[in-house]
């Protein structure tokens, strides 16, 4: 009889961890909702945080640097490039080595430097420069303090995320809000970083759910639910917690769009408790569960025991550029004319976002979209700048089982949504916001699978 064993997908190497506070000045421009009646926050609900993890197989190897920021989204690709290129240049890193991941909070500061004329807009450029410097310092600190450690992964569940594509029959359209009739992807992926003494050095949480609890009535800068989740996990582990926003294009809490920070805190604790439950279920540092023997009793009893194993040290990272076809879009000049003729505050916000999307994708028939794929031992990390539906992460998990698969939206930029092809004939926000043609999500999924198969060889 071949004795079976079960082990967590793991990576063993040098792992560095650091964190920093990136809370902006309250006076910074922070209007993220078309329905908002204010442009500048009145205070801070909870600090905005940066968490950094670095990974190397040995001290002299080029690192992979994973950054999580409690920020929302870039509206202009030039601002994203400004932030990231400065980090790459300062640390002599290649683009494939760095993923800057936004939590996607909708209660954070504006990040568009061209908003300089708006209230608090003059603070955006200095703030981006500060964030850039803090990323650089965080990576340097993590690398300097990196220690031999193991990153192990385990899946769990959290039912905070609900489908948010709700059909409004009276107007024959979809609205963005809780749809109780559709199921949602509740998968939670937890990474645990431990040393040889089985001490937790850090955690990674990958979960897909829009941080849109706090909306136009909220007047405080906030990480939304991510802050309370992180506080709960860190209070129990005494170690930094890095959050990765998953493929949440159609996922959000059922209760959202409020100014009540207690609702966001409740949501965060819900995920936090789910993370802690996953951590409690995991085996010890570099341990696998092995079938040992059968003991004859009132029934034949199978005895399993934890035994040592050596995790994989494989590590690599790459970028794949994917040509995605664009819809027929209005030109920048046409959008500018519409903006000039518009006096409605909500419509102005929509047009301004449309302008920045058009500027980011260019004036051709296609756009080149980068996809980051990393291999860390028995795990794969996929990062891309768009807001994919959860079909993307579900397909990748299925394809690469039993490897752990972390999938992240809003990585190294932000352009638009990638909904499934069968939604493109619907009057739905994620379709009409997206600059990409029908079938783009399926194309991205196919290319991601091909890229990951190559990196696993």
C-alpha positions as a Markdown table, in Angstrom:
| # | Residue | x | y | z |
|---|---|---|---|---|
| 1 | Unk | 0.0 | 0.0 | 0.0 |
| 2 | Unk | 1.3 | 3.4 | -1.0 |
| 3 | Unk | 1.1 | 5.7 | 2.0 |
| 4 | Unk | -0.6 | 9.0 | 1.1 |
| 5 | Unk | 0.4 | 12.4 | 2.4 |
| 6 | Unk | -1.1 | 15.8 | 2.4 |
| 7 | Unk | 0.9 | 19.1 | 2.5 |
| 8 | Unk | 0.2 | 22.7 | 2.0 |
| 9 | Unk | 1.3 | 24.3 | -1.2 |
| 10 | Unk | 4.5 | 26.0 | 0.0 |
| 11 | Unk | 7.6 | 28.0 | -0.9 |
| 12 | Unk | 10.8 | 28.0 | 1.2 |
| 13 | Unk | 13.4 | 30.7 | 0.8 |
| 14 | Unk | 14.4 | 34.2 | 2.1 |
| 15 | Unk | 11.3 | 36.2 | 2.9 |
| 16 | Unk | 11.3 | 39.8 | 4.0 |
| 17 | Unk | 8.4 | 41.7 | 5.5 |
| 18 | Unk | 7.9 | 45.4 | 6.3 |
| 19 | Unk | 5.0 | 47.9 | 6.6 |
| 20 | Unk | 4.4 | 51.6 | 6.7 |
| 21 | Unk | 1.7 | 54.2 | 7.2 |
| 22 | Unk | 0.6 | 55.9 | 4.0 |
| 23 | Unk | -2.3 | 58.0 | 5.3 |
| 24 | Unk | -2.5 | 61.2 | 3.3 |
| 25 | Unk | -3.3 | 64.6 | 4.6 |
| 26 | Unk | -7.0 | 65.0 | 5.2 |
| 27 | Unk | -7.1 | 68.0 | 2.9 |
| 28 | Unk | -6.2 | 66.0 | -0.2 |
| 29 | Unk | -8.8 | 65.7 | -3.0 |
| 30 | Unk | -10.7 | 62.5 | -2.3 |
| 31 | Unk | -13.9 | 62.4 | -4.4 |
| 32 | Unk | -14.4 | 58.8 | -5.6 |
| 33 | Unk | -18.2 | 58.8 | -6.2 |
| 34 | Unk | -20.2 | 60.6 | -8.8 |
| 35 | Unk | -23.0 | 61.0 | -6.2 |
| 36 | Unk | -20.7 | 62.6 | -3.6 |
| 37 | Unk | -21.4 | 66.1 | -2.6 |
| 38 | Unk | -17.9 | 66.8 | -1.2 |
| 39 | Unk | -14.4 | 66.8 | -2.6 |
| 40 | Unk | -12.3 | 66.7 | 0.5 |
| 41 | Unk | -12.6 | 64.4 | 3.5 |
| 42 | Unk | -13.2 | 65.6 | 7.0 |
| 43 | Unk | -11.0 | 63.2 | 8.9 |
| 44 | Unk | -9.5 | 59.7 | 9.1 |
| 45 | Unk | -11.4 | 56.6 | 10.0 |
| 46 | Unk | -8.5 | 54.2 | 10.1 |
| 47 | Unk | -4.9 | 54.5 | 8.8 |
| 48 | Unk | -4.0 | 53.6 | 5.3 |
| 49 | Unk | -1.2 | 51.0 | 5.3 |
| 50 | Unk | 1.5 | 49.7 | 3.0 |
| 51 | Unk | 2.7 | 46.1 | 3.5 |
| 52 | Unk | 5.6 | 44.6 | 1.6 |
| 53 | Unk | 6.8 | 41.0 | 1.2 |
| 54 | Unk | 10.0 | 40.1 | -0.7 |
| 55 | Unk | 10.9 | 36.7 | -1.9 |
| 56 | Unk | 14.3 | 35.2 | -2.9 |
| 57 | Unk | 15.8 | 31.7 | -3.1 |
| 58 | Unk | 19.1 | 33.1 | -1.8 |
| 59 | Unk | 20.6 | 36.4 | -0.7 |
| 60 | Unk | 22.2 | 37.2 | -4.0 |
| 61 | Unk | 19.2 | 36.4 | -6.2 |
| 62 | Unk | 17.0 | 39.1 | -7.7 |
| 63 | Unk | 13.9 | 39.4 | -5.5 |
| 64 | Unk | 10.3 | 39.5 | -6.2 |
| 65 | Unk | 8.6 | 42.3 | -4.3 |
| 66 | Unk | 4.9 | 42.2 | -3.5 |
| 67 | Unk | 3.4 | 45.5 | -2.3 |
| 68 | Unk | -0.1 | 46.0 | -0.9 |
| 69 | Unk | -1.5 | 49.6 | -0.6 |
| 70 | Unk | -4.7 | 50.8 | 0.9 |
| 71 | Unk | -5.5 | 52.9 | -2.1 |
| 72 | Unk | -8.3 | 52.9 | -4.7 |
| 73 | Unk | -7.4 | 53.1 | -8.4 |
| 74 | Unk | -5.4 | 55.1 | -10.9 |
| 75 | Unk | -7.6 | 57.0 | -13.4 |
| 76 | Unk | -4.6 | 57.9 | -15.6 |
| 77 | Unk | -1.9 | 55.4 | -16.6 |
| 78 | Unk | 0.7 | 58.1 | -16.6 |
| 79 | Unk | 0.3 | 58.5 | -12.8 |
| 80 | Unk | 0.7 | 54.7 | -12.3 |
| 81 | Unk | 3.8 | 54.7 | -14.5 |
| 82 | Unk | 5.2 | 57.7 | -12.5 |
| 83 | Unk | 4.9 | 55.8 | -9.2 |
| 84 | Unk | 6.1 | 52.4 | -10.4 |
| 85 | Unk | 9.0 | 53.5 | -12.7 |
| 86 | Unk | 10.5 | 55.6 | -9.9 |
| 87 | Unk | 10.6 | 52.5 | -7.6 |
| 88 | Unk | 12.1 | 50.3 | -10.4 |
| 89 | Unk | 14.7 | 52.8 | -11.2 |
| 90 | Unk | 15.7 | 53.5 | -7.5 |
| 91 | Unk | 16.1 | 49.8 | -6.8 |
| 92 | Unk | 17.5 | 48.7 | -10.2 |
| 93 | Unk | 14.6 | 46.2 | -10.6 |
| 94 | Unk | 13.0 | 44.8 | -13.7 |
| 95 | Unk | 9.3 | 45.3 | -14.2 |
| 96 | Unk | 8.6 | 41.6 | -13.8 |
| 97 | Unk | 10.0 | 41.7 | -10.2 |
| 98 | Unk | 7.4 | 44.2 | -8.8 |
| 99 | Unk | 3.7 | 44.0 | -8.2 |
| 100 | Unk | 2.0 | 47.0 | -6.6 |
| 101 | Unk | -1.4 | 45.8 | -5.6 |
| 102 | Unk | -4.2 | 48.2 | -4.5 |
| 103 | Unk | -6.8 | 47.1 | -2.0 |
| 104 | Unk | -9.3 | 49.1 | -4.1 |
| 105 | Unk | -10.8 | 51.1 | -1.3 |
| 106 | Unk | -13.3 | 53.7 | -2.5 |
| 107 | Unk | -12.7 | 55.9 | 0.5 |
| 108 | Unk | -9.1 | 56.9 | -0.3 |
| 109 | Unk | -7.4 | 59.9 | -1.8 |
| 110 | Unk | -7.4 | 60.9 | -5.4 |
| 111 | Unk | -4.3 | 59.8 | -7.3 |
| 112 | Unk | -4.7 | 61.8 | -10.6 |
| 113 | Unk | -2.1 | 64.6 | -10.8 |
| 114 | Unk | -4.1 | 66.4 | -13.5 |
| 115 | Unk | -6.8 | 67.0 | -10.8 |
| 116 | Unk | -4.5 | 69.8 | -9.5 |
| 117 | Unk | -7.1 | 72.5 | -10.0 |
| 118 | Unk | -9.7 | 70.7 | -7.8 |
| 119 | Unk | -10.0 | 71.2 | -4.1 |
| 120 | Unk | -7.0 | 69.5 | -2.5 |
| 121 | Unk | -5.7 | 68.5 | -5.9 |
| 122 | Unk | -2.4 | 70.3 | -5.3 |
| 123 | Unk | -1.6 | 67.7 | -2.7 |
| 124 | Unk | -1.8 | 64.7 | -5.0 |
| 125 | Unk | 1.7 | 64.9 | -6.6 |
| 126 | Unk | 3.5 | 65.4 | -3.3 |
| 127 | Unk | 1.5 | 62.5 | -1.9 |
| 128 | Unk | 2.4 | 60.1 | -4.8 |
| 129 | Unk | 6.1 | 61.1 | -4.3 |
| 130 | Unk | 5.8 | 60.2 | -0.6 |
| 131 | Unk | 4.2 | 56.8 | -1.4 |
| 132 | Unk | 6.9 | 56.1 | -3.9 |
| 133 | Unk | 9.6 | 56.8 | -1.4 |
| 134 | Unk | 7.8 | 54.7 | 1.2 |
| 135 | Unk | 7.6 | 51.8 | -1.2 |
| 136 | Unk | 11.3 | 52.1 | -1.9 |
| 137 | Unk | 12.2 | 52.1 | 1.8 |
| 138 | Unk | 9.8 | 49.2 | 2.5 |
| 139 | Unk | 11.4 | 47.0 | -0.1 |
| 140 | Unk | 14.9 | 47.9 | 1.1 |
| 141 | Unk | 14.0 | 47.2 | 4.7 |
| 142 | Unk | 12.3 | 43.9 | 3.8 |
| 143 | Unk | 15.4 | 42.7 | 1.8 |
| 144 | Unk | 17.8 | 43.8 | 4.6 |
| 145 | Unk | 15.8 | 41.9 | 7.2 |
| 146 | Unk | 14.9 | 38.9 | 5.2 |
| 147 | Unk | 15.2 | 35.5 | 6.9 |
| 148 | Unk | 14.8 | 31.8 | 6.0 |
| 149 | Unk | 11.1 | 31.2 | 6.1 |
| 150 | Unk | 8.3 | 29.2 | 4.5 |
| 151 | Unk | 5.1 | 30.6 | 2.8 |
| 152 | Unk | 2.3 | 28.0 | 3.1 |
| 153 | Unk | -1.2 | 28.4 | 1.6 |
| 154 | Unk | -4.6 | 27.1 | 2.6 |
| 155 | Unk | -8.0 | 27.8 | 1.1 |
| 156 | Unk | -11.1 | 28.7 | 3.2 |
| 157 | Unk | -14.4 | 30.4 | 2.8 |
| 158 | Unk | -16.0 | 33.8 | 3.7 |
| 159 | Unk | -19.5 | 34.7 | 2.6 |
| 160 | Unk | -19.1 | 38.5 | 2.8 |
| 161 | Unk | -18.8 | 38.7 | -1.0 |
| 162 | Unk | -22.2 | 38.7 | -2.9 |
| 163 | Unk | -23.1 | 39.0 | -6.6 |
| 164 | Unk | -23.8 | 42.7 | -7.3 |
| 165 | Unk | -25.4 | 42.4 | -10.8 |
| 166 | Unk | -29.1 | 43.1 | -10.0 |
| 167 | Unk | -31.6 | 43.3 | -12.8 |
| 168 | Unk | -34.1 | 46.2 | -12.5 |
| 169 | Unk | -37.1 | 44.9 | -14.4 |
| 170 | Unk | -39.0 | 48.2 | -14.5 |
| 171 | Unk | -36.2 | 49.9 | -16.5 |
| 172 | Unk | -34.9 | 46.8 | -18.2 |
| 173 | Unk | -31.4 | 47.4 | -16.9 |
| 174 | Unk | -28.9 | 46.1 | -14.4 |
| 175 | Unk | -27.9 | 48.1 | -11.4 |
| 176 | Unk | -24.9 | 47.6 | -9.2 |
| 177 | Unk | -26.1 | 46.1 | -5.9 |
| 178 | Unk | -26.8 | 42.9 | -4.1 |
| 179 | Unk | -28.5 | 40.2 | -6.2 |
| 180 | Unk | -29.8 | 37.5 | -3.7 |
| 181 | Unk | -30.7 | 35.2 | -6.6 |
| 182 | Unk | -27.1 | 34.6 | -7.8 |
| 183 | Unk | -24.4 | 32.6 | -6.1 |
| 184 | Unk | -21.0 | 34.2 | -5.6 |
| 185 | Unk | -17.4 | 33.0 | -5.3 |
| 186 | Unk | -16.7 | 32.9 | -1.5 |
| 187 | Unk | -13.2 | 31.5 | -1.8 |
| 188 | Unk | -10.6 | 32.8 | 0.6 |
| 189 | Unk | -6.9 | 32.1 | 0.2 |
| 190 | Unk | -4.6 | 32.6 | 3.2 |
| 191 | Unk | -0.8 | 32.5 | 3.1 |
| 192 | Unk | 1.1 | 32.0 | 6.3 |
| 193 | Unk | 4.8 | 32.9 | 6.6 |
| 194 | Unk | 6.6 | 31.0 | 9.4 |
| 195 | Unk | 10.2 | 30.5 | 10.5 |
| 196 | Unk | 11.9 | 27.3 | 11.8 |
| 197 | Unk | 10.5 | 28.0 | 15.3 |
| 198 | Unk | 6.9 | 27.8 | 13.9 |
| 199 | Unk | 6.4 | 31.5 | 14.6 |
| 200 | Unk | 4.2 | 33.4 | 12.3 |
| 201 | Unk | 6.1 | 36.3 | 10.7 |
| 202 | Unk | 3.4 | 37.5 | 8.4 |
| 203 | Unk | 0.1 | 36.6 | 6.6 |
| 204 | Unk | -1.3 | 37.1 | 3.1 |
| 205 | Unk | -5.0 | 37.3 | 2.5 |
| 206 | Unk | -6.4 | 37.0 | -1.1 |
| 207 | Unk | -10.1 | 37.6 | -1.2 |
| 208 | Unk | -12.4 | 39.0 | -3.9 |
| 209 | Unk | -14.9 | 41.6 | -2.7 |
| 210 | Unk | -15.3 | 45.3 | -3.7 |
| 211 | Unk | -14.4 | 47.6 | -0.8 |
| 212 | Unk | -17.5 | 49.7 | -1.4 |
| 213 | Unk | -19.0 | 49.6 | 2.0 |
| 214 | Unk | -18.3 | 53.3 | 2.5 |
| 215 | Unk | -19.6 | 55.5 | -0.3 |
| 216 | Unk | -20.9 | 59.0 | -1.1 |
| 217 | Unk | -22.2 | 59.7 | 2.4 |
| 218 | Unk | -18.8 | 58.8 | 4.0 |
| 219 | Unk | -16.5 | 61.8 | 4.8 |
| 220 | Unk | -13.6 | 59.9 | 6.2 |
| 221 | Unk | -10.4 | 58.5 | 4.6 |
| 222 | Unk | -10.6 | 54.8 | 5.2 |
| 223 | Unk | -9.2 | 51.4 | 4.0 |
| 224 | Unk | -12.9 | 50.2 | 4.2 |
| 225 | Unk | -13.2 | 46.6 | 5.5 |
| 226 | Unk | -9.6 | 45.8 | 4.9 |
| 227 | Unk | -8.5 | 47.9 | 7.9 |
| 228 | Unk | -10.6 | 46.0 | 10.4 |
| 229 | Unk | -9.7 | 42.7 | 8.8 |
| 230 | Unk | -6.0 | 43.4 | 9.1 |
| 231 | Unk | -6.4 | 44.6 | 12.7 |
| 232 | Unk | -8.2 | 41.4 | 13.7 |
| 233 | Unk | -5.6 | 39.1 | 12.1 |
| 234 | Unk | -2.6 | 41.1 | 13.3 |
| 235 | Unk | -4.0 | 41.2 | 16.9 |
| 236 | Unk | -4.0 | 37.4 | 16.9 |
| 237 | Unk | -0.7 | 36.7 | 15.0 |
| 238 | Unk | 1.3 | 39.8 | 16.1 |
| 239 | Unk | 2.6 | 39.9 | 12.5 |
| 240 | Unk | 1.9 | 42.1 | 9.4 |
| 241 | Unk | -1.0 | 41.1 | 7.2 |
| 242 | Unk | -0.8 | 41.8 | 3.4 |
| 243 | Unk | -4.2 | 42.0 | 1.6 |
| 244 | Unk | -4.6 | 41.2 | -2.1 |
| 245 | Unk | -7.9 | 42.2 | -3.8 |
| 246 | Unk | -9.1 | 39.2 | -5.9 |
| 247 | Unk | -11.1 | 39.1 | -9.1 |
| 248 | Unk | -14.1 | 41.0 | -7.8 |
| 249 | Unk | -15.7 | 42.5 | -10.9 |
| 250 | Unk | -19.2 | 41.4 | -9.8 |
| 251 | Unk | -18.6 | 40.9 | -6.1 |
| 252 | Unk | -19.3 | 43.2 | -3.2 |
| 253 | Unk | -20.9 | 43.1 | 0.3 |
| 254 | Unk | -24.7 | 42.9 | 0.4 |
| 255 | Unk | -24.8 | 45.9 | 2.8 |
| 256 | Unk | -22.8 | 48.7 | 1.3 |
| 257 | Unk | -23.0 | 52.3 | 0.1 |
| 258 | Unk | -23.1 | 53.8 | 3.6 |
| 259 | Unk | -21.4 | 56.5 | 5.6 |
| 260 | Unk | -21.4 | 54.3 | 8.7 |
| 261 | Unk | -17.9 | 53.1 | 9.4 |
| 262 | Unk | -19.2 | 50.5 | 11.8 |
| 263 | Unk | -20.6 | 48.5 | 8.9 |
| 264 | Unk | -17.1 | 48.5 | 7.3 |
| 265 | Unk | -15.6 | 47.4 | 10.6 |
| 266 | Unk | -18.1 | 44.5 | 10.9 |
| 267 | Unk | -17.3 | 43.4 | 7.4 |
| 268 | Unk | -13.6 | 43.4 | 8.1 |
| 269 | Unk | -14.0 | 41.4 | 11.3 |
| 270 | Unk | -16.1 | 38.8 | 9.3 |
| 271 | Unk | -13.2 | 38.3 | 6.9 |
| 272 | Unk | -10.7 | 38.4 | 9.8 |
| 273 | Unk | -12.4 | 35.6 | 11.7 |
| 274 | Unk | -12.5 | 33.6 | 8.6 |
| 275 | Unk | -8.7 | 34.1 | 8.1 |
| 276 | Unk | -8.0 | 33.1 | 11.7 |
| 277 | Unk | -10.1 | 29.9 | 11.2 |
| 278 | Unk | -8.0 | 29.0 | 8.2 |
| 279 | Unk | -4.8 | 29.6 | 10.1 |
| 280 | Unk | -6.0 | 27.4 | 12.9 |
| 281 | Unk | -6.6 | 24.6 | 10.4 |
| 282 | Unk | -3.1 | 24.6 | 9.0 |
| 283 | Unk | -0.4 | 22.2 | 9.9 |
| 284 | Unk | 2.9 | 23.2 | 11.5 |
| 285 | Unk | 5.9 | 24.8 | 9.8 |
| 286 | Unk | 7.2 | 22.4 | 7.0 |
| 287 | Unk | 4.8 | 19.7 | 8.1 |
| 288 | Unk | 2.8 | 17.3 | 6.1 |
| 289 | Unk | 0.0 | 15.0 | 7.2 |
| 290 | Unk | 0.9 | 11.3 | 6.5 |
| 291 | Unk | -1.1 | 8.2 | 6.8 |
| 292 | Unk | 0.8 | 6.1 | 9.3 |
| 293 | Unk | -1.1 | 2.9 | 10.1 |
| 294 | Unk | -4.4 | 1.2 | 10.8 |
| 295 | Unk | -5.4 | 0.4 | 14.4 |
| 296 | Unk | -7.9 | -2.4 | 14.9 |
| 297 | Unk | -10.5 | -1.3 | 17.4 |
| 298 | Unk | -14.3 | -1.4 | 17.3 |
| 299 | Unk | -13.6 | -0.3 | 13.7 |
| 300 | Unk | -10.4 | -0.3 | 11.7 |
| 301 | Unk | -9.1 | 3.2 | 12.5 |
| 302 | Unk | -6.8 | 5.1 | 10.1 |
| 303 | Unk | -4.1 | 7.0 | 12.0 |
| 304 | Unk | -2.6 | 10.1 | 10.4 |
| 305 | Unk | 0.4 | 12.0 | 11.8 |
| 306 | Unk | 2.3 | 15.2 | 11.0 |
| 307 | Unk | 5.8 | 14.6 | 9.6 |
| 308 | Unk | 8.5 | 16.9 | 8.2 |
| 309 | Unk | 8.8 | 17.7 | 4.5 |
| 310 | Unk | 11.0 | 20.0 | 2.4 |
| 311 | Unk | 9.0 | 22.7 | 0.6 |
| 312 | Unk | 9.8 | 23.8 | -3.0 |
| 313 | Unk | 12.4 | 26.5 | -3.5 |
| 314 | Unk | 11.3 | 27.3 | -7.0 |
| 315 | Unk | 10.8 | 31.0 | -7.8 |
| 316 | Unk | 10.4 | 33.0 | -11.0 |
| 317 | Unk | 8.4 | 35.9 | -12.3 |
| 318 | Unk | 7.5 | 37.1 | -15.8 |
| 319 | Unk | 5.3 | 39.6 | -17.7 |
| 320 | Unk | 3.2 | 38.5 | -20.6 |
| 321 | Unk | 1.8 | 41.3 | -22.9 |
| 322 | Unk | -1.7 | 40.6 | -24.2 |
| 323 | Unk | -3.2 | 42.4 | -27.2 |
| 324 | Unk | -6.8 | 43.0 | -26.3 |
| 325 | Unk | -9.3 | 44.4 | -28.9 |
| 326 | Unk | -11.1 | 47.7 | -28.1 |
| 327 | Unk | -14.6 | 48.7 | -28.7 |
| 328 | Unk | -15.4 | 51.6 | -31.0 |
| 329 | Unk | -14.7 | 54.5 | -28.6 |
| 330 | Unk | -15.1 | 58.3 | -28.8 |
| 331 | Unk | -12.0 | 60.3 | -29.4 |
| 332 | Unk | -10.4 | 62.4 | -26.7 |
| 333 | Unk | -11.6 | 65.5 | -28.6 |
| 334 | Unk | -15.2 | 64.2 | -28.6 |
| 335 | Unk | -15.1 | 63.5 | -24.8 |
| 336 | Unk | -13.5 | 66.9 | -24.1 |
| 337 | Unk | -16.4 | 68.5 | -26.0 |
| 338 | Unk | -18.9 | 66.6 | -24.0 |
| 339 | Unk | -17.2 | 67.6 | -20.8 |
| 340 | Unk | -17.2 | 71.2 | -21.9 |
| 341 | Unk | -20.9 | 71.1 | -22.6 |
| 342 | Unk | -21.8 | 69.2 | -19.3 |
| 343 | Unk | -22.9 | 71.0 | -16.1 |
| 344 | Unk | -24.2 | 67.9 | -14.2 |
| 345 | Unk | -21.8 | 67.0 | -11.4 |
| 346 | Unk | -22.4 | 63.2 | -11.7 |
| 347 | Unk | -22.1 | 63.1 | -15.5 |
| 348 | Unk | -19.0 | 65.2 | -15.3 |
| 349 | Unk | -17.4 | 62.6 | -13.1 |
| 350 | Unk | -18.4 | 59.8 | -15.6 |
| 351 | Unk | -17.0 | 61.7 | -18.5 |
| 352 | Unk | -13.8 | 62.5 | -16.7 |
| 353 | Unk | -13.2 | 58.8 | -16.0 |
| 354 | Unk | -14.1 | 57.9 | -19.6 |
| 355 | Unk | -11.5 | 60.5 | -20.8 |
| 356 | Unk | -8.8 | 58.9 | -18.7 |
| 357 | Unk | -9.7 | 55.4 | -19.9 |
| 358 | Unk | -9.5 | 56.6 | -23.5 |
| 359 | Unk | -6.2 | 58.3 | -22.9 |
| 360 | Unk | -4.8 | 55.1 | -21.2 |
| 361 | Unk | -5.7 | 52.7 | -23.9 |
| 362 | Unk | -4.6 | 54.9 | -26.8 |
| 363 | Unk | -6.4 | 55.7 | -30.1 |
| 364 | Unk | -5.8 | 52.4 | -31.9 |
| 365 | Unk | -8.0 | 49.3 | -32.3 |
| 366 | Unk | -6.2 | 47.3 | -29.7 |
| 367 | Unk | -4.5 | 47.8 | -26.3 |
| 368 | Unk | -1.5 | 46.0 | -24.9 |
| 369 | Unk | -2.2 | 44.8 | -21.4 |
| 370 | Unk | 0.5 | 43.3 | -19.1 |
| 371 | Unk | -0.1 | 40.2 | -17.0 |
| 372 | Unk | 2.2 | 39.4 | -14.2 |
| 373 | Unk | 2.7 | 35.7 | -13.4 |
| 374 | Unk | 4.9 | 34.6 | -10.5 |
| 375 | Unk | 5.8 | 31.1 | -9.3 |
| 376 | Unk | 6.5 | 30.7 | -5.6 |
| 377 | Unk | 7.1 | 27.0 | -5.0 |
| 378 | Unk | 3.7 | 25.3 | -5.3 |
| 379 | Unk | 1.8 | 28.5 | -5.8 |
| 380 | Unk | 1.0 | 30.8 | -8.7 |
| 381 | Unk | 0.3 | 34.6 | -8.4 |
| 382 | Unk | -1.5 | 36.3 | -11.2 |
| 383 | Unk | -1.6 | 40.2 | -11.2 |
| 384 | Unk | -3.3 | 42.4 | -13.8 |
| 385 | Unk | -4.6 | 46.0 | -13.9 |
| 386 | Unk | -8.2 | 45.4 | -14.9 |
| 387 | Unk | -11.3 | 44.5 | -12.9 |
| 388 | Unk | -12.0 | 40.9 | -14.0 |
| 389 | Unk | -15.1 | 39.0 | -13.0 |
| 390 | Unk | -14.5 | 36.0 | -10.6 |
| 391 | Unk | -14.7 | 33.6 | -13.6 |
| 392 | Unk | -11.1 | 34.4 | -14.1 |
| 393 | Unk | -9.9 | 33.2 | -10.7 |
| 394 | Unk | -12.2 | 30.2 | -10.7 |
| 395 | Unk | -10.9 | 29.0 | -14.1 |
| 396 | Unk | -7.2 | 29.4 | -13.0 |
| 397 | Unk | -7.8 | 27.6 | -9.7 |
| 398 | Unk | -9.4 | 24.7 | -11.5 |
| 399 | Unk | -6.6 | 24.6 | -14.1 |
| 400 | Unk | -3.7 | 24.5 | -11.7 |
| 401 | Unk | -5.1 | 22.5 | -8.8 |
| 402 | Unk | -3.5 | 21.4 | -6.4 |
| 403 | Unk | -1.2 | 24.5 | -6.6 |
| 404 | Unk | -2.4 | 27.5 | -4.6 |
| 405 | Unk | -3.6 | 30.2 | -7.0 |
| 406 | Unk | -3.7 | 33.9 | -5.9 |
| 407 | Unk | -5.4 | 36.2 | -8.4 |
| 408 | Unk | -5.4 | 40.0 | -8.1 |
| 409 | Unk | -7.2 | 42.8 | -9.8 |
| 410 | Unk | -5.9 | 46.5 | -9.8 |
| 411 | Unk | -2.2 | 45.5 | -10.0 |
| 412 | Unk | 0.3 | 48.0 | -11.5 |
| 413 | Unk | -2.5 | 50.2 | -12.9 |
| 414 | Unk | -6.2 | 50.4 | -13.6 |
| 415 | Unk | -8.1 | 50.6 | -16.9 |
| 416 | Unk | -11.6 | 48.9 | -16.9 |
| 417 | Unk | -13.8 | 45.9 | -16.3 |
| 418 | Unk | -13.5 | 42.5 | -18.0 |
| 419 | Unk | -16.9 | 40.8 | -17.7 |
| 420 | Unk | -17.8 | 37.5 | -19.4 |
| 421 | Unk | -18.8 | 37.5 | -23.0 |
| 422 | Unk | -22.4 | 36.5 | -22.3 |
| 423 | Unk | -23.0 | 39.8 | -20.5 |
| 424 | Unk | -22.1 | 42.0 | -23.4 |
| 425 | Unk | -25.7 | 42.2 | -24.7 |
| 426 | Unk | -26.9 | 43.5 | -21.3 |
| 427 | Unk | -27.3 | 47.1 | -20.1 |
| 428 | Unk | -24.9 | 46.7 | -17.3 |
| 429 | Unk | -22.3 | 49.1 | -15.9 |
| 430 | Unk | -19.3 | 46.8 | -16.1 |
| 431 | Unk | -20.0 | 46.3 | -19.8 |
| 432 | Unk | -20.5 | 50.0 | -20.8 |
| 433 | Unk | -17.7 | 51.2 | -18.6 |
| 434 | Unk | -15.2 | 48.7 | -20.2 |
| 435 | Unk | -13.2 | 49.8 | -23.2 |
| 436 | Unk | -12.6 | 46.2 | -24.2 |
| 437 | Unk | -14.5 | 44.1 | -26.7 |
| 438 | Unk | -16.6 | 41.1 | -26.0 |
| 439 | Unk | -14.4 | 38.0 | -25.4 |
| 440 | Unk | -11.6 | 39.9 | -23.7 |
| 441 | Unk | -11.9 | 38.1 | -20.4 |
| 442 | Unk | -11.8 | 34.8 | -22.1 |
| 443 | Unk | -8.7 | 35.9 | -24.1 |
| 444 | Unk | -7.0 | 37.0 | -20.9 |
| 445 | Unk | -7.8 | 33.6 | -19.2 |
| 446 | Unk | -6.4 | 31.6 | -22.1 |
| 447 | Unk | -3.2 | 33.7 | -22.2 |
| 448 | Unk | -2.8 | 33.5 | -18.4 |
| 449 | Unk | -3.1 | 29.7 | -18.5 |
| 450 | Unk | -0.5 | 29.4 | -21.2 |
| 451 | Unk | 1.9 | 31.8 | -19.4 |
| 452 | Unk | 1.6 | 29.9 | -16.1 |
| 453 | Unk | 2.1 | 26.5 | -17.8 |
| 454 | Unk | 5.4 | 27.8 | -19.2 |
| 455 | Unk | 6.6 | 29.2 | -15.8 |
| 456 | Unk | 5.8 | 25.9 | -14.1 |
| 457 | Unk | 8.1 | 23.9 | -16.4 |
